[in-house]
């Protein structure tokens, strides 16, 4: 896993570069700037390689340092703290809580007081973990709920004042890029194009990739739609009870998502005809359905992360779940009451993706944005460390003459 350049967008798709957001280090958790750090202190660290970590051994001091990634989504608040370990990293702490930040957002356009209070409680836990772990560099991002809410910026400022966490509202493009960085290594082997998708709470990102010159795939095209499990559930409401009403609602969900994906589907149609297409999904939807496919009595990340499942089986499970009542879904292992309502919207989104990208197999990833952030931070810090060491060597050689 060598040092590598970031995946970029193909000019054929009309993209000329990345939309990088500026804040990398949460101000309260980064170490004081050193004399050689002036070029990078206080702003975004420019990385030679935000993919996997370089092959060469890291500096001993760096191996002891902790890095953190916080992802505040529409439905979940997730934190990952890790240390470099050879070419990868070792997780030393983690946190995940369903906060439903985007609850009611589709109707009101604002984050509700109750949703913000739930989220603040989770972020206080994250802030405590960051302080206890003495995190060297952290990046905290917020996605669709804060992008859409009219009071999103005010909430971000409240979080900064009360917890010290500087959340960065990232673009949908940056969200897609980080998801690819975090999970692309789980793609099936092959030479054909692939779609990596992330079904979130407030949006879904699809990224078309092709094998690149190095280990990081080449991003050809991408699409983000404002339909995730929360936003789709809140928007496509029930029209009664019973099997017919459930079928009608599911059909309306499917049409809503199909319409949103239509333009992207046209752009990638020629790629979808390749005989070696591959598909990889990262989200609670695909990991939950994979758990049902394995008939797990309770969720087991080790069994799910990296699993390859027949796409037809995932479609069958989606269809079956859509016909069940919420109480029936709530009794199923790995779903429970927390996911019983939202999983149907996830199934509708997944089936739409399977329609536009008919791969025989679906890869399942229990990793994504946070892992992408960690790899970016560690690779950028490694590059900065190498620069500082080069400066010191040059200075020492000059003094020795």
Buried (B, 14 or more C-beta within 10 A) or exposed (E): BBBBBBBBBBEEBEBEEBEBBEBBBBEBBBEEEEEBBEEBBEEBBEBBBBBBBBEEEBBEEBEEBBBBBBBBBBBBBBBBBBBBEEBBBEEBBEBEBBBBBBBBBBEEEBBBEEBBEBBBEBBBBBBEBBEEBEBBBBBBBBBBBBBBBEBBEEBBEBBBEEBBBBBBBBBBBBBBBBBBBBBBBBBBEEEBBBBBBBBBBBBBBBBBBBBBEBBBBBBBBBBBBBBBBBBBBBBBEEEEEEEEEBEBBBEBBBEBBBEBBEEBBEBBEEBBEBEEBBBBBBBBBBBBBBBBBBEBEEBEEEBBBBBBBEBEBBBEBBEEBBEBEEEEBBEBEBBBEEBBBBBBBBBBBBBBBBBBBEBEBBBBBBBBBBBBBBBBBBBBBBBBBBBBEEEEEEEEEEEEE
